[in-house]
Amino acid sequence: MKVALWITAAMIIIVSIIATGIWFFKKQMTKEDPEYVLKFIKENTNKDRLSFSLKYNGETWAEINPDQKLPLASTVKIIVAIEYAKQAAAGKIDPQEKVSIDTLNTYYLPKTDGGAHEAWLAQYSKETNEVAINEVAEGMMAYSSNANTDYLIQKLGLDNINQLINELDLQNHESLYPLVSPLFIPKQLMNSDNLSKEEALERLKDMEIDKYKEYSIELHNQWLSNPPTEAAKRAAIKDLDMDFQKVWSDRLPAASSADYLSIMEKLNSKIYFDTAVHEHLDPIIEQLMKNPTNSEWMKHAGQKGGSTAFVFTIAMYVTDKEGNTTELVFLANDLSTIGQMRLAANMNSFQLAFLTEEEFRKKVKAELTQ
């Protein structure tokens, strides 16, 4: 009996320790601490996994590796959004044109976008068979649907999107290519060349980036006439382990924080692009203004973030009702799972503290310009 009681007591202690650990972990993940982001920036100032640029009222507040190219993840969708707005303003596409949800789902690979595409579709009734292109664009920006992004890449034209990079004079920005189709490459290699997962991974790592992009575009274009079956999608997901995801993440289109700071300044000015462009762009990129609390003190504000298991990025612009302007770009790569989660949990509080607290702004400038 005594032995049984000791075992029971030991189990209770172990369970209590585990529960306490889980509670502490959840508390750390959900606690909003702007100092965490500042600390991360300071600790990574001399590392090539961070690129950070910040301006306040036209003055450079901080520049940490501003020309370092890093994967953008979904922040790259800003480029697609601008091209969409330009073509809509020029009458090259009709924002009210309908597209079938089945067509959009062609580009959807379940379990690879954090549920973004399904969350976007959830706002519609199950009887909805088609949506307008402007809704597709909003789904790309507000929900971060990769499927919607790849549809728009097809609709707008990849060459047109990449020409925009030149027009914006972005010095370190790599060319765009589809986001979803590269996720099928590992399975394609295994099937076509009868490779094991280990062999396919090595083949993928050795593949030149131009060949990788060409392969991705080829698969993407094939789906117009021969979309992947649900079985093919399940097979692709099954073999998509973290090693393959790391290759995909590292090879996503990259740019520097200086590049995206210049874009944020252009958008914040409201004069670089024609008014007609902003009429189509602002409703999809300025999701922040849909919050009544924000609209009380912000004149206009827009942002887009992105993440993978290894990446966290965000680009933001704000003009408040007192006329103060802020542009911020944060790009980080090679993150641990916990590190990525903590950045995601604390970035909003860092942004808000900088925008609303003068003492915190001064602290950021002092500590990042030493």
C-alpha positions in Angstrom: 0.0 0.0 0.0 2.8 2.4 0.9 4.5 1.7 -2.4 1.3 2.4 -4.3 0.8 5.7 -2.4 4.4 6.7 -3.2 3.8 6.0 -6.9 0.6 7.9 -6.8 2.2 10.8 -5.1 5.1 10.8 -7.5 2.7 10.8 -10.5 0.8 13.7 -9.0 4.1 15.7 -8.6 5.2 14.9 -12.2 1.8 15.9 -13.6 1.9 19.1 -11.6 5.4 19.9 -12.9 4.3 19.3 -16.5 1.1 21.3 -16.0 3.1 24.2 -14.5 5.5 24.0 -17.4 2.7 24.1 -19.9 1.1 27.0 -18.1 4.4 29.0 -18.0 5.0 28.2 -21.7 1.5 29.4 -22.7 1.9 32.5 -20.5 5.2 33.3 -22.3 3.6 32.8 -25.7 0.6 35.0 -25.0 2.3 37.7 -22.9 2.7 40.9 -24.9 6.1 42.4 -24.2 7.4 45.0 -26.6 10.8 44.7 -24.9 11.2 41.2 -26.3 11.3 42.4 -29.9 13.7 45.2 -29.0 15.9 42.7 -27.2 15.8 40.3 -30.2 16.9 43.1 -32.5 19.8 44.1 -30.3 21.0 40.5 -29.9 20.9 40.0 -33.7 22.4 43.3 -34.8 25.6 41.6 -36.2 23.9 38.5 -37.6 22.7 38.0 -41.2 19.4 36.5 -40.1 17.9 39.9 -39.4 17.1 43.0 -41.5 15.3 45.9 -39.8 14.4 49.4 -40.9 12.4 52.0 -39.1 11.5 55.6 -39.9 9.6 58.2 -37.8 8.5 61.5 -39.3 10.9 61.0 -42.2 13.9 60.4 -39.9 15.8 57.2 -39.9 15.2 55.8 -36.4 17.0 52.5 -36.8 18.8 50.5 -39.5 20.0 47.0 -38.8 21.4 45.2 -41.8 19.1 47.1 -44.1 20.5 45.6 -47.3 20.5 42.0 -46.1 18.2 39.9 -48.3 16.0 37.5 -46.4 12.9 35.4 -47.3 9.8 37.5 -47.2 7.1 34.8 -46.7 3.7 36.3 -47.1 4.9 39.9 -46.9 5.8 39.5 -50.6 2.1 39.6 -51.3 2.3 43.4 -51.0 3.9 43.4 -54.5 1.0 41.3 -55.9 -1.5 43.6 -54.2 0.1 46.7 -55.8 0.1 45.1 -59.2 -3.5 44.1 -58.8 -4.5 47.7 -57.9 -2.5 49.1 -60.8 -4.2 46.8 -63.3 -7.6 47.5 -61.8 -7.1 51.2 -62.0 -5.9 51.0 -65.6 -8.9 48.8 -66.6 -6.8 45.8 -67.4 -8.7 43.6 -65.1 -12.3 44.0 -63.7 -12.3 43.7 -59.9 -15.9 42.5 -60.1 -15.2 39.7 -62.5 -16.2 36.4 -61.0 -13.9 33.4 -60.4 -15.0 30.0 -59.3 -14.0 28.7 -55.9 -13.0 25.4 -57.6 -10.5 27.4 -59.7 -9.0 28.9 -56.5 -8.9 25.6 -54.8 -6.7 24.3 -57.6 -3.9 26.2 -56.0 -4.7 25.2 -52.4 -2.6 22.6 -50.6 -4.2 21.8 -47.3 -2.2 22.1 -44.0 0.5 24.4 -45.6 -0.9 27.9 -44.9 -2.0 27.8 -41.3 -5.6 27.4 -42.3 -5.6 30.8 -44.0 -7.5 29.7 -47.2 -10.1 27.8 -45.3 -10.6 30.7 -42.9 -11.2 33.0 -45.8 -13.7 30.6 -47.4 -15.6 30.2 -44.1 -17.1 33.7 -44.4 -19.1 32.5 -47.4 -22.0 30.1 -47.4 -21.4 26.6 -48.6 -23.7 27.4 -51.6 -21.3 30.1 -52.8 -19.7 28.9 -56.0 -17.8 32.0 -57.1 -16.4 35.3 -55.8 -15.2 38.6 -57.3 -11.5 39.1 -58.0 -11.4 42.0 -55.5 -12.6 39.5 -52.8 -9.8 37.2 -53.9 -7.3 40.0 -53.4 -8.7 40.8 -50.0 -8.5 37.1 -49.1 -4.8 37.2 -50.1 -4.1 40.2 -47.8 -6.5 39.9 -44.9 -6.3 36.1 -44.5 -3.0 35.5 -46.3 -4.4 32.8 -48.6 -1.5 31.3 -50.7 -4.0 29.8 -53.1 -5.5 33.3 -53.8 -2.0 34.6 -54.3 -1.1 32.0 -56.9 -4.4 32.6 -58.7 -3.6 36.3 -58.9 -0.1 35.6 -60.1 -1.7 33.7 -63.0 -4.3 36.3 -63.6 -2.0 39.4 -63.4 0.9 37.8 -65.2 4.2 36.9 -63.5 6.2 39.1 -65.9 4.0 42.1 -65.0 4.5 41.5 -61.3 8.2 41.2 -61.6 8.4 44.3 -63.8 6.8 46.2 -60.9 9.9 45.3 -58.9 12.0 47.2 -61.4 9.6 50.1 -61.6 9.8 50.5 -57.8 13.6 50.5 -58.0 14.0 47.8 -55.4 17.7 47.1 -55.2 17.7 43.7 -53.4 14.4 42.2 -54.3 14.4 38.8 -56.0 11.8 37.9 -58.6 8.5 36.4 -57.6 7.3 32.9 -58.6 4.4 30.8 -57.3 4.2 29.9 -53.6 2.3 26.6 -53.7 3.7 24.7 -56.6 7.3 24.4 -55.2 5.8 22.3 -52.4 5.0 19.6 -54.9 8.6 19.4 -56.1 9.9 16.8 -53.5 7.2 14.3 -54.5 7.7 15.0 -58.2 11.4 14.2 -57.8 10.7 11.0 -55.9 8.2 9.8 -58.5 10.0 10.9 -61.7 13.4 9.7 -60.7 12.5 6.9 -58.3 14.3 8.7 -55.4 14.1 8.1 -51.7 13.2 11.1 -49.5 16.8 11.5 -48.5 18.0 11.4 -52.2 15.2 13.9 -53.2 16.2 16.2 -50.4 19.9 16.3 -51.6 18.8 16.7 -55.2 16.6 19.6 -54.1 19.4 21.3 -52.1 21.7 21.0 -55.1 19.2 22.4 -57.5 20.1 25.9 -58.8 17.6 28.6 -57.8 16.8 29.4 -61.4 16.1 25.8 -62.1 14.0 25.6 -59.0 11.9 28.6 -60.0 11.5 27.2 -63.6 10.3 23.9 -62.2 7.8 25.7 -59.9 6.4 27.8 -62.7 6.1 24.8 -65.0 4.1 22.9 -62.4 2.0 26.0 -61.7 1.2 26.4 -65.4 0.3 22.7 -65.8 -2.5 23.1 -63.3 -4.5 25.3 -65.7 -5.3 22.3 -67.8 -4.5 19.4 -65.5 -5.0 20.5 -61.8 -3.6 18.2 -59.1 -6.0 15.6 -57.7 -6.9 15.5 -54.0 -4.9 12.2 -53.9 -1.8 14.0 -55.4 -2.2 16.7 -52.8 -2.4 14.2 -49.9 0.7 12.5 -51.3 2.6 15.7 -51.5 1.7 16.7 -47.9 2.7 13.3 -46.6 6.3 13.6 -47.6 6.6 17.3 -46.8 8.7 17.0 -43.7 10.6 19.8 -41.9 13.7 19.4 -44.0 11.8 19.9 -47.2 9.9 22.8 -45.7 13.2 24.5 -44.7 14.4 24.3 -48.4 11.0 25.8 -49.5 11.2 28.5 -46.8 14.8 29.5 -47.6 14.0 29.8 -51.3 10.9 32.0 -51.0 11.3 35.3 -52.7 13.7 37.5 -50.7 14.4 41.2 -50.3 15.8 43.6 -47.8 14.1 45.8 -45.2 15.4 48.8 -47.1 13.4 47.6 -50.1 10.2 47.3 -48.2 10.8 50.5 -46.2 10.8 52.3 -49.6 7.5 50.7 -50.5 6.0 51.6 -47.1 7.1 55.2 -47.6 5.5 55.3 -51.1 2.2 53.9 -49.7 2.2 56.2 -46.7 2.7 59.3 -48.8 -0.5 58.7 -50.8 1.1 60.6 -53.7 3.5 58.2 -55.3 0.7 56.1 -56.8 -2.4 57.6 -58.5 -5.5 58.1 -56.5 -7.2 55.4 -58.7 -4.6 52.9 -57.6 -5.2 53.7 -53.9 -9.0 53.3 -54.5 -8.3 49.6 -55.2 -5.3 49.1 -53.0 -6.3 50.7 -49.7 -9.4 48.5 -49.1 -7.2 45.3 -49.1 -4.0 46.5 -47.5 -5.4 48.8 -44.9 -7.2 46.2 -42.8 -6.0 48.0 -39.7 -8.5 50.8 -40.4 -11.4 48.4 -40.1 -10.9 48.4 -36.4 -12.9 51.3 -35.0 -10.4 51.8 -32.2 -7.6 52.3 -34.8 -9.6 54.7 -36.9 -10.0 57.0 -33.8 -6.3 57.9 -33.9 -5.0 56.7 -37.2 -5.5 58.7 -40.4 -4.4 55.7 -42.5 -2.4 52.5 -41.8 -1.5 49.3 -43.7 0.6 46.3 -43.1 1.3 42.7 -44.2 3.1 40.1 -42.3 4.3 36.6 -43.1 5.7 33.5 -41.5 6.9 30.0 -42.0 8.2 27.6 -39.4 11.5 29.4 -39.7 10.6 33.0 -40.8 8.8 36.0 -39.3 8.3 39.2 -41.3 6.2 42.3 -41.3 6.0 45.6 -43.2 3.9 48.5 -41.9 3.1 52.1 -42.5 1.0 54.5 -40.4 0.1 58.2 -40.4 -1.7 59.2 -37.2 -4.2 62.0 -36.9 -1.6 64.4 -35.6 0.4 63.9 -38.9 3.1 61.7 -37.5 4.4 59.1 -39.9 5.9 55.7 -39.2 7.3 53.1 -41.6 8.6 49.8 -40.1 10.0 46.6 -41.7 11.2 43.6 -39.8 12.6 40.5 -41.5 14.0 37.5 -39.6 15.0 34.0 -40.7 16.5 30.9 -39.1 14.2 31.1 -36.1 13.5 28.3 -33.6 9.8 27.4 -33.2 9.6 29.1 -29.9 11.5 32.1 -31.2 9.1 32.5 -34.1 6.1 32.2 -31.8 7.4 34.8 -29.4 8.1 37.3 -32.1 4.6 36.8 -33.5 3.1 37.2 -30.0 5.0 40.4 -29.2 5.4 42.3 -32.5 2.0 44.0 -32.2 2.8 45.3 -28.7 6.2 46.5 -30.0 4.5 48.4 -32.9 1.8 49.8 -30.7 4.3 51.0 -28.0 6.4 52.7 -30.7 3.4 54.4 -32.2 1.8 55.6 -29.0 4.6 56.0 -26.4 7.1 58.7 -26.8 9.4 57.3 -24.1 9.5 53.9 -25.8 10.3 55.6 -29.2 13.2 57.4 -27.5 14.4 54.1 -26.0 14.3 52.3 -29.4 16.3 55.0 -31.0 18.8 55.2 -28.2 19.4 51.4 -28.0 19.5 50.8 -31.7 21.7 53.6 -32.8 24.5 53.2 -30.2 
